[in-house]
Amino acid sequence: MLASQPRYRELMSGADGQPADAQARVMTADTWRGIAAEDADQITGKLSALLRRRARHLLTSLLRPHRRRVMITFALIITANLAALAGPWLVGLAIDLGLPR
């Protein structure tokens, strides 16, 4: 669990080394809901940065085996968006250049 990791406890503790909130909660499998269950005022900037870094690392490690498919998907999404935007642009060109003034 996240609360049992020393780095998490250090970031969540106050200046005197005691838990940041007066009544430290014991997390069990039934009550654990991830970081979303924490109060927003308990999350420090350092903890937020740590969680973002860990989330990015997890995401890249999960996508690494599928790198080629992910890149193809991004290329297809960009191509589809460009194709969708080309229609109105071409109509605008036809109106601007094709109609006499």
C-alpha positions in Angstrom: 0.0 0.0 0.0 1.0 3.6 -0.6 0.7 4.6 3.0 3.2 1.9 4.1 6.0 3.3 1.9 8.5 5.4 3.7 8.6 8.2 1.1 4.8 8.6 1.2 4.9 8.7 5.1 7.6 11.4 4.9 5.7 13.5 2.5 2.4 13.2 4.4 3.9 13.8 7.9 4.0 17.2 9.6 7.1 19.0 10.8 7.2 17.0 14.0 7.1 13.6 12.2 3.6 12.9 13.2 0.9 12.2 10.6 -0.4 15.3 8.9 -4.0 14.8 10.1 -4.6 14.2 13.8 -6.3 10.9 13.4 -4.1 8.7 11.1 -6.3 6.3 9.3 -5.6 2.6 9.0 -6.1 1.6 5.3 -7.5 -1.9 4.7 -8.4 -3.5 1.4 -12.0 -2.5 2.0 -11.4 1.2 2.6 -8.6 1.7 0.1 -9.6 3.8 -2.9 -6.2 5.1 -4.0 -5.1 8.7 -3.8 -8.6 9.9 -4.7 -9.7 8.9 -1.3 -7.2 11.3 0.3 -8.3 14.7 1.3 -7.1 17.3 -1.2 -5.5 19.5 1.5 -3.3 16.6 2.6 -1.5 16.3 -0.8 1.7 18.4 -0.8 3.4 19.7 -3.9 6.2 17.1 -3.4 3.7 14.3 -3.1 1.8 15.5 -6.1 5.0 15.5 -8.2 5.9 12.1 -6.9 2.5 10.7 -7.9 2.6 12.3 -11.4 6.1 10.9 -12.0 5.0 7.4 -10.9 1.9 7.6 -13.1 3.9 8.6 -16.1 6.4 5.8 -15.5 3.5 3.3 -15.2 1.9 4.6 -18.3 5.0 4.4 -20.4 5.9 0.9 -19.1 2.4 -0.3 -20.0 2.5 1.3 -23.5 6.1 0.3 -24.3 5.2 -3.2 -25.7 2.6 -1.5 -27.9 4.7 1.4 -29.1 4.2 0.7 -32.8 0.4 0.4 -32.6 0.2 3.6 -30.5 2.3 5.5 -33.0 0.1 4.2 -35.9 -3.0 5.2 -33.9 -1.7 8.7 -33.3 -0.8 9.0 -37.0 -4.3 7.9 -38.0 -6.0 10.3 -35.6 -3.9 13.2 -37.0 -4.7 12.2 -40.6 -8.4 11.9 -39.8 -8.5 15.4 -38.2 -6.5 16.9 -41.1 -8.9 15.3 -43.6 -11.9 16.6 -41.7 -10.5 20.1 -41.7 -9.5 20.0 -45.4 -13.2 20.1 -46.6 -14.1 23.5 -45.1 -10.7 24.9 -46.1 -11.1 23.8 -49.7 -14.6 25.2 -49.8 -13.2 28.5 -48.5 -10.6 28.5 -51.2 -13.2 27.8 -53.9 -15.3 30.7 -52.6 -12.4 33.1 -52.4 -10.7 32.2 -55.7 -13.5 30.7 -57.8 -16.3 33.2 -57.5 -16.0 36.5 -59.5 -16.0 39.7 -57.5 
